[in-house]
Amino acid sequence: MAKVNLESLNKVLPCNTANKNTKRRHVSDKNRNDAVADALAKCNTTAEVATLGMKFGLTENEVRNRAKAAKNFGLYRMVIGNRIRGIASRIQKAKKKNIKLTQEEAAYPKKKTGGAVKKAKKKAKKK
C-alpha cells in the first residue's frame, strides 16, 4: 500500500493554536481518559488526525470527506474519535463472542441480506 499524503487537509481545515507564538493547540484537561483520547491529544494537525483514523481502518475517502464537511478542527477531531471508538468497541464485542474481526471489517460491516420474509399478497377474485 502506498503512503497517502494527507497534508492538503491542513489547508482545508486548519487547526487554530492557543496563541500566535505557539504551535500547540489549547487542550482541555477534561478528557475521556481512554486510549483513543490519549492518541488524539497527541495530534496537532488535521493530517495527523486523519492518519490516526486510517490506522484504525477508515478509508482515505471517508477521512477527506469528513474533513471537508466539518465546520472546524474540533468537530472533525470529535467525529474521527467517535468513529475510532466505535471500531474499537465492535472489535471488543466480537472478541467476547470468539469472532475474529479486522479493523476494516469493524469500520465497514457488511450488511445482512435477507431479513424478514415478505408477506404474500392475495389476488382479487374475478366474479
N, C-alpha and C positions, 0 to 999 in steps of 0.2 A: 504494500500500500504506500503510495507516495505521500510525502508530508504536505499537509494542506497549509496554505498561507492565509491566516485569518487577521493579519494586521490591518486590512482595509476596514474591518469592523470598528476599529478605533476612531476612524473618521466618521463613520455612520452614526455611532453612538459614543460620544466622548465621555470620559469619566472625569467629573469635576473634583478637584482636590480640595483639601481643607482650606488652604490659602495659597497665594501665588508663589511663595517661597518653598513649598514642599512638593514632593512627588506622591506622597502617601495621602490617600483619601481619609476622610473623617470616619472612624469605625466606632460603632456603639459597643459598649461592654455588655449589653444585654442580648446575648445570642442564644440559640437553642442548645448549645453545649453538646453537639454531636459531631461526628467525623466530617460530615458534609459542611457544616458551618465553619469548622476549622479550615477545611480546604478552600472554601470560598473566601474566607478572611484573608488568605494569602494572595488572592487575585486582585490586582490593582487596575487592570485594563479589561476592556471588553473582549479582546483577543484571548486573554488568559482564562476568562470565564468560559469562553467558547471552547477552548482546548480542553478544559476540565470536563465540560459536558460531553465532548466527543470521546474522552477516555471512558466515560460511563455508558457508551453505546448510542448516543444521539448522532444523527446524520448531520453532515455538513449543511445540507439544505435547510433542515429544521433550525439549526443554530443561526444561520444567516437570516432566515425569515423572522425569527423571534427578535433578533436584534433590530431589524428594520421596523417591526411593529411596535416595539417598546417605546414608551414616551421618554424614559430616562434610564440611566445606568442602574439605579436601584431596583426598578421594576424588572429589568432584564435579568439581573442577578437573582432576584427572587424567583422568577419563572424557571430559570435553569436549575436553581437549587431545589425547587419543588419537584421538577422532573427527575432529578438525580435521586431524591429521597424516595420517590415512587418506584424507581427502578430497583433501588436497594431493598425496599420493603417487599416487592414481588419476588426477588431472589430469596430473601429470608423465608417467606411463606412457602415457596417451592421446596426449599431445603428441609423445612419441617415435615413436608409430605414425602420426603425422599425422592424428589424430582430434580434432576439437574437442569438448570436454566441458565443460558448465557445472557450476557448483558444486552445484546441485540434483541434476543427473544423477549426479554423483560421490558425493553424500551418500546418495542413494537409487537405486541402479542398478536397472534393470528386469530382472526375472527372465527367463531364457531359457526359451522354450516349446519343446515338442517333446522333444528329448533322445534317449535311447535308444529303439530300436524294441522294442515288446513282442513276445515270442515267442507264436506261435500254439499253442494247446493242442489236442492230438489228442483227438478224440471217441472214446469207447469203442465198440467194435463190438458189436452185439447178436448173440447166437448162436441 
